[in-house]
Each structure stands twice: as C-alpha cells, then as structure tokens.
Amino acid sequence: MVSIVERRPVGFTLGLTAGLIFLTLVTRTILEAAVPQLTLHGVGLILNWVIVAGSIALVTWLGWWEKIRLTAPINRRAVVYLLPFAAVVFVPAMFGLAIPEISLIQGQTLPPWAALVVIVVGVALGAAISEELIYRGVLLRALEPRSRLLAVVLPATMFGLAHISQVILGNSLAEWLPQMLLIIPLGIGLGAVALRLESLWPLVVWHFAVDVTGSLVATTSVVYELITIGFVLLAGVIGLWLLWQDRRARHDTHRQPVSTSLDEVSVQK
C-alpha cells in the first residue's frame, strides 16, 4: 500500500512542518500548566525528545530505514563536499568555548557537568537525529521522484521555517529571524550533499557536532557572525552547484539514446 507520504509528498511536507509548529505550541501550553516550575529550556528539552520519538516512529511506520539511506554504505568520494560544513563545526573553537548556565527548573542552575550533558545528549543528539531523519531522510526521499531540486529546496525551506518554534519557546524573533533565513541555504547544501553521500549518517554526525560547538561558543562577535554567515552561504552555493551538475548529467543521459539511434539510422541508410 502506498502511503500518503508517497502519494502527496508536497502536501505532507507542508503539513508536517505546520504540525511541528503546532506541537511546539501545544507542548509548551500543557507543560506550563502541568509543571509550572519548568523553565522554557526545560520545555524545549522535553519537546526535543518528543520530536525524536515521533521521527523514529514515522520512519518505522513507513519502513524506510533502507530508503532514507540508514543502512547504505557511505560514498567516500562525496565526503569531500562536507569539508566546508566541517569548518562550521570548528569556527566556535576559534572564539573560545565555555559551558553556559542552564536552568531546567526555575531557581535552580545546573552544575557545569550536568549542563554539558544536557547540551550534548539532550539538545545536540536529539536535534541531529530528528532533523536529519525528517528533512534529509523522509522528506528528501519522498520528494526525490518528483524532482531533485524540489526534494532539496522545499525541505530546506521548511527546515528554516520550523525554527519558528524557538520563538514559541520564548526566544526573540529579532534574534531568530535571520537565523531562520540562513538555515535555508544551509539546508539546500545539506540536502544536495545527502544525495551524493548515499548515507544519512555523516550528516547526523555533522549536525550533532555543529550543535555541540555552537552551543558552547563563549563569545559571539561581529567577526564570528560574518564568518558563520560566509560558510552558510558557501554551503548553499555548493548545494546549488551540485544540483546543477545533477541536472546536466541527467540531460546528457537523456540525449545519449537519441544520438545513438540517429547513428544507427545513418548506418542503415
């Protein structure tokens, strides 16, 4: 039986993004009523793993563990395209790393070791699993039969818009709007590279690493922001270039049988 994900991939992509935003709003409302002493950071941590459970359930329901390339070997020749993305992981270290203060319960600040565990396991690991399974996994592969360009650009756009959940969780719109817009070219780059890697695991590892170092950066100066923006835009350019290469290769492939048949006709004459 063909699932709704395969029958209506565009509608499912839009609906899933709206559903994630709605889930954020509902989760915050319920948790604030049930556990009023939770901070917004605590609400976000719980929500993060609710989405992880949901993404794993979605892949299990579809039976797409193989289709989203979780069991396939890595195309090692394509790993080179991850180098600009790897640079983003190490940029925060250039500006110093520090463990931030985190409070999950109002009035209680976690000790540094517990805050580090929350960042590494609670935030970074959860986001890496859920977001890669959803955006570079299910949605990318569902849309791929329609068009590789659509399969990369639409999930990348939804990937950016879904981060409106950060505003719902109490963060500043002025702070997050530029980040949401920058996530789109980053998502385009990641999606295009995912098609070349033939395995989802390198992106899961990258996503985990960049969320850890990004959460631990000690100071965010203008120079830091400009360097990060530069690498993100570079990632988008790489993604568009890879998509253009794919389109040119498919165009050449479609032309080949035509030229062959013409040669055969001329020989027969």
C-alpha positions as CSV (number, residue, x, y, z in Angstrom):
1,M,0.0,0.0,0.0
2,V,1.3,3.4,-1.0
3,S,1.5,5.8,2.0
4,I,0.3,9.4,2.0
5,V,4.0,10.5,2.1
6,E,4.5,9.0,-1.3
7,R,1.1,10.0,-2.8
8,R,1.2,13.6,-1.7
9,P,4.8,14.4,-0.7
10,V,4.5,18.2,-1.1
11,G,1.3,18.3,1.0
12,F,2.8,16.0,3.6
13,T,6.0,18.2,3.8
14,L,3.9,21.4,4.4
15,G,1.6,19.6,6.8
16,L,4.4,18.1,8.8
17,T,6.1,21.5,9.2
18,A,2.8,23.0,10.4
19,G,2.3,20.0,12.7
20,L,5.7,20.5,14.3
21,I,5.0,24.2,14.9
22,F,1.6,23.3,16.4
23,L,3.2,20.5,18.5
24,T,5.6,23.1,20.0
25,L,2.7,25.4,21.0
26,V,0.6,22.6,22.5
27,T,3.6,21.1,24.3
28,R,4.5,24.4,25.9
29,T,0.9,25.0,26.9
30,I,0.5,21.6,28.5
31,L,3.8,21.5,30.3
32,E,3.4,25.0,31.7
33,A,0.1,24.0,33.1
34,A,1.2,20.6,34.4
35,V,4.7,21.5,35.6
36,P,4.7,25.3,36.2
37,Q,8.2,25.2,37.7
38,L,9.7,24.2,34.4
39,T,11.7,26.8,32.6
40,L,11.4,27.3,28.8
41,H,14.7,25.5,28.4
42,G,13.2,22.5,30.3
43,V,10.1,22.6,28.0
44,G,12.4,22.7,24.9
45,L,14.4,19.7,26.1
46,I,11.2,17.6,26.6
47,L,9.9,18.8,23.2
48,N,13.1,17.9,21.5
49,W,12.8,14.3,22.5
50,V,9.1,14.1,21.8
51,I,10.0,15.0,18.2
52,V,12.9,12.4,18.2
53,A,10.3,9.7,19.2
54,G,7.9,11.0,16.6
55,S,10.6,11.0,13.8
56,I,11.7,7.4,14.7
57,A,8.0,6.3,14.8
58,L,7.4,7.9,11.3
59,V,10.4,6.1,9.7
60,T,9.3,2.8,11.4
61,W,5.7,3.2,10.2
62,L,6.9,3.8,6.7
63,G,9.6,1.1,6.9
64,W,12.0,3.4,5.3
65,W,15.2,2.6,7.2
66,E,16.8,1.5,4.0
67,K,15.2,4.1,1.7
68,I,16.5,7.0,3.7
69,R,20.0,5.5,3.5
70,L,20.5,4.5,7.1
71,T,21.7,1.0,6.0
72,A,23.7,2.1,2.9
73,P,27.5,2.4,2.8
74,I,28.9,5.9,2.6
75,N,30.0,7.2,-0.8
76,R,33.5,8.1,0.3
77,R,34.3,10.1,-2.8
78,A,31.5,12.5,-1.8
79,V,32.8,13.1,1.7
80,V,34.9,16.0,0.3
81,Y,31.7,18.0,-0.1
82,L,31.3,18.0,3.6
83,L,34.6,19.9,4.2
84,P,33.0,23.4,4.1
85,F,30.4,22.2,6.5
86,A,33.0,20.7,8.8
87,A,34.6,24.2,9.0
88,V,31.4,25.5,10.7
89,V,32.0,22.9,13.5
90,F,35.4,24.4,14.3
91,V,34.6,28.1,13.9
92,P,33.3,28.4,17.5
93,A,36.5,27.0,18.9
94,M,38.4,29.9,17.4
95,F,36.4,32.3,19.6
96,G,36.6,30.2,22.8
97,L,34.4,27.6,24.3
98,A,32.5,27.7,27.6
99,I,29.7,25.8,29.3
100,P,26.7,28.2,29.6
101,E,24.4,28.3,32.6
102,I,21.3,26.2,32.1
103,S,18.3,26.1,34.3
104,L,15.6,23.4,33.7
105,I,13.7,24.2,36.9
106,Q,13.0,27.8,38.0
107,G,15.5,28.9,40.6
108,Q,17.9,26.0,40.0
109,T,21.0,26.2,37.9
110,L,22.6,23.0,36.7
111,P,26.2,22.3,37.6
112,P,28.6,22.6,34.7
113,W,28.9,18.8,34.1
114,A,25.1,18.4,34.0
115,A,24.7,21.4,31.7
116,L,27.2,19.8,29.3
117,V,25.3,16.6,29.4
118,V,22.1,18.5,28.6
119,I,23.8,20.2,25.6
120,V,25.5,17.1,24.2
121,V,22.8,14.5,24.8
122,G,19.6,16.4,25.4
123,V,19.9,19.1,22.8
124,A,22.5,18.2,20.1
125,L,22.0,14.5,19.9
126,G,18.2,14.8,19.8
127,A,18.2,17.5,17.1
128,A,20.7,15.7,15.0
129,I,18.6,12.5,15.0
130,S,15.1,14.1,14.5
131,E,16.0,16.8,12.0
132,E,18.2,14.6,9.8
133,L,15.6,11.7,9.8
134,I,12.8,14.2,8.8
135,Y,14.4,16.7,6.4
136,R,17.3,14.8,4.8
137,G,15.7,11.5,5.3
138,V,11.9,11.1,4.8
139,L,11.1,14.4,3.1
140,L,14.1,14.3,0.8
141,R,13.4,10.8,-0.4
142,A,9.6,11.3,-0.7
143,L,10.1,14.3,-3.0
144,E,13.1,12.9,-4.9
145,P,10.9,11.1,-7.6
146,R,9.2,14.5,-8.4
147,S,12.4,16.5,-8.8
148,R,15.8,16.6,-7.1
149,L,15.6,20.4,-7.0
150,L,12.2,20.2,-5.2
151,A,13.4,17.5,-2.9
152,V,16.3,19.7,-1.7
153,V,14.8,23.2,-1.7
154,L,11.3,22.6,-0.2
155,P,12.6,20.6,2.9
156,A,15.3,23.2,3.3
157,T,12.7,26.0,3.4
158,M,10.6,24.1,5.8
159,F,13.7,23.3,7.9
160,G,14.2,27.0,8.3
161,L,10.5,27.9,8.9
162,A,10.2,25.1,11.5
163,H,12.6,27.0,13.7
164,I,9.9,29.5,14.5
165,S,9.4,27.0,17.3
166,Q,12.3,28.8,19.0
167,V,10.3,32.0,19.1
168,I,7.3,30.0,20.6
169,L,9.7,28.8,23.3
170,G,10.4,32.3,24.3
171,N,13.4,33.4,22.1
172,S,13.5,36.8,20.4
173,L,12.1,37.0,16.9
174,A,14.6,39.6,16.0
175,E,17.4,37.2,17.0
176,W,15.9,34.1,15.3
177,L,14.5,35.5,12.1
178,P,18.0,36.0,10.5
179,Q,19.0,32.5,11.7
180,M,15.8,31.0,10.2
181,L,16.6,32.6,6.8
182,L,20.2,31.4,6.9
183,I,19.1,27.9,7.7
184,I,17.5,27.7,4.2
185,P,20.8,27.9,2.2
186,L,22.4,25.6,4.8
187,G,19.6,23.1,4.3
188,I,20.0,23.3,0.5
189,G,23.6,22.4,0.8
190,L,22.9,19.6,3.2
191,G,20.2,18.2,1.0
192,A,22.4,18.2,-2.1
193,V,25.3,16.6,-0.3
194,A,22.9,14.0,1.2
195,L,22.0,12.9,-2.4
196,R,25.7,12.4,-3.1
197,L,26.8,10.7,0.1
198,E,24.2,7.9,-0.3
199,S,24.2,7.6,3.5
200,L,22.5,9.7,6.2
201,W,25.0,9.0,9.0
202,P,27.7,11.6,8.0
203,L,25.0,14.3,8.2
204,V,23.8,13.1,11.6
205,V,27.3,13.2,12.9
206,W,27.9,16.7,11.4
207,H,24.6,18.0,12.8
208,F,25.5,16.7,16.3
209,A,29.0,18.2,16.2
210,V,27.9,21.7,15.0
211,D,25.1,21.9,17.6
212,V,27.6,21.0,20.4
213,T,30.2,23.5,19.4
214,G,27.7,26.2,18.5
215,S,26.1,25.9,22.0
216,L,29.4,26.1,23.7
217,V,30.8,29.2,21.9
218,A,32.0,31.7,24.6
219,T,31.5,35.0,22.7
220,T,29.7,35.9,19.5
221,S,31.3,38.9,18.0
222,V,30.5,40.5,14.6
223,V,33.5,38.7,13.1
224,Y,32.1,35.4,14.4
225,E,28.7,36.1,12.8
226,L,30.2,37.1,9.5
227,I,32.4,34.0,9.3
228,T,29.4,31.8,10.1
229,I,27.3,33.6,7.5
230,G,30.0,33.2,4.9
231,F,30.2,29.4,5.4
232,V,26.5,29.0,5.4
233,L,26.1,30.9,2.1
234,L,29.0,28.9,0.7
235,A,27.1,25.7,1.7
236,G,24.1,27.0,-0.2
237,V,26.2,27.7,-3.3
238,I,27.7,24.2,-3.1
239,G,24.3,22.8,-2.9
240,L,23.0,24.7,-6.0
241,W,26.2,23.8,-7.9
242,L,25.7,20.1,-7.1
243,L,22.0,20.2,-8.2
244,W,23.1,21.9,-11.4
245,Q,25.7,19.2,-12.0
246,D,23.0,16.5,-11.5
247,R,20.6,18.3,-13.9
248,R,23.3,18.5,-16.6
249,A,24.2,14.8,-16.1
250,R,20.6,13.8,-16.5
251,H,20.3,16.0,-19.6
252,D,23.3,14.3,-21.1
253,T,21.9,10.9,-20.3
254,H,18.6,11.6,-22.0
255,R,20.4,12.9,-25.1
256,Q,22.6,9.8,-25.4
257,P,20.0,7.3,-26.7
258,V,18.8,9.9,-29.2
259,S,22.2,10.3,-30.8
260,T,22.8,6.6,-30.8
261,S,19.5,5.9,-32.6
262,L,20.4,8.6,-35.2
263,D,23.8,6.9,-35.8
264,E,22.1,3.6,-36.3
265,V,19.7,5.1,-38.8
266,S,22.5,6.7,-40.8
267,V,24.4,3.3,-40.8
268,Q,21.3,1.6,-42.1
269,K,21.0,4.1,-44.9
